[in-house]
Amino acid sequence: MRVYCRECGEKGRITNTNRMSLEYAELYCQCRDATCGHTWVETLGYKHVLSPSAKTASQLSFHLSRALSPDAQQDLLAGLQGAR
C-alpha cells in the first residue's frame, strides 16, 4: 500500500499501525522528503466483499472444534448426535 504526502505529493512511509478492530486501522505516516517532514494519520477501513471466502461453514466449524479440549469435543459430538 502506498501513501502520499498531502503537503508536497512525495511518497510517504507507514511508521506504525494502530489496529482498532478487524475492519479499521489508523496508519501513522511520515513524508519521505526530509525537507518536508510532514507526519499524519490515515485511516484504513473495510468497505465490502467482492468475492466471498472459499471456506465453508463446515470447514470453519471443524477448525473451531479442533481448538476445543478432548472432553469438550466429546460433549459437542454427543450434542450433535442427539440433535438428529
C-alpha positions as CSV (number, residue, x, y, z in Angstrom):
1,M,0.0,0.0,0.0
2,R,1.3,3.4,-0.9
3,V,0.6,6.7,0.9
4,Y,1.4,10.1,-0.4
5,C,2.1,13.4,1.5
6,R,-0.8,15.8,1.1
7,E,1.6,18.7,1.6
8,C,4.3,18.0,-1.1
9,G,3.0,15.0,-3.0
10,E,6.0,12.8,-2.3
11,K,5.7,9.2,-1.2
12,G,5.3,8.6,2.5
13,R,6.0,5.6,4.7
14,I,3.8,4.0,7.3
15,T,5.7,4.1,10.5
16,N,3.2,2.4,12.8
17,T,-0.3,0.8,12.6
18,N,-2.8,1.0,15.4
19,R,-5.4,-1.7,14.6
20,M,-8.7,-0.6,16.3
21,S,-10.7,-3.7,15.0
22,L,-10.7,-6.2,12.2
23,E,-12.3,-3.6,9.9
24,Y,-10.5,-0.4,10.9
25,A,-6.9,0.7,11.5
26,E,-5.1,4.0,11.9
27,L,-1.9,4.3,9.9
28,Y,0.8,6.7,11.2
29,C,2.7,8.1,8.2
30,Q,5.7,10.2,7.5
31,C,6.8,12.0,4.3
32,R,10.0,10.6,2.8
33,D,11.1,14.0,1.7
34,A,13.4,15.1,4.6
35,T,12.9,18.8,3.8
36,C,9.1,18.4,4.1
37,G,9.0,16.4,7.3
38,H,5.2,16.2,7.3
39,T,3.6,13.5,9.6
40,W,0.0,12.4,9.6
41,V,-2.5,9.7,10.5
42,E,-4.6,8.0,7.8
43,T,-7.4,5.6,8.3
44,L,-7.8,2.2,6.7
45,G,-11.3,0.6,6.7
46,Y,-13.2,-2.4,5.4
47,K,-15.8,-1.5,2.8
48,H,-17.5,-4.5,1.2
49,V,-16.9,-8.0,-0.2
50,L,-16.1,-8.5,-3.9
51,S,-15.8,-12.3,-3.7
52,P,-16.9,-14.4,-0.7
53,S,-14.5,-16.6,1.2
54,A,-13.9,-20.1,-0.2
55,K,-14.0,-21.5,3.3
56,T,-17.4,-23.1,4.0
57,A,-19.2,-23.1,7.3
58,S,-18.4,-26.8,7.8
59,Q,-14.7,-26.2,7.4
60,L,-14.7,-23.3,9.8
61,S,-16.7,-25.4,12.3
62,F,-14.2,-28.2,12.0
63,H,-11.3,-26.0,12.7
64,L,-13.0,-24.3,15.7
65,S,-13.9,-27.7,17.1
66,R,-10.3,-28.8,16.9
67,A,-9.4,-26.0,19.3
68,L,-11.6,-27.5,22.0
69,S,-10.4,-29.8,24.7
70,P,-11.0,-33.5,24.1
71,D,-13.8,-33.5,26.7
72,A,-15.4,-30.5,25.0
73,Q,-15.1,-32.2,21.6
74,Q,-16.9,-35.3,23.0
75,D,-19.7,-33.1,24.5
76,L,-20.1,-31.3,21.2
77,L,-20.3,-34.6,19.3
78,A,-22.8,-36.0,21.7
79,G,-24.9,-32.9,21.4
80,L,-24.8,-33.1,17.6
81,Q,-25.8,-36.8,17.5
82,G,-28.7,-36.0,19.9
83,A,-29.9,-33.2,17.6
84,R,-30.6,-35.6,14.7
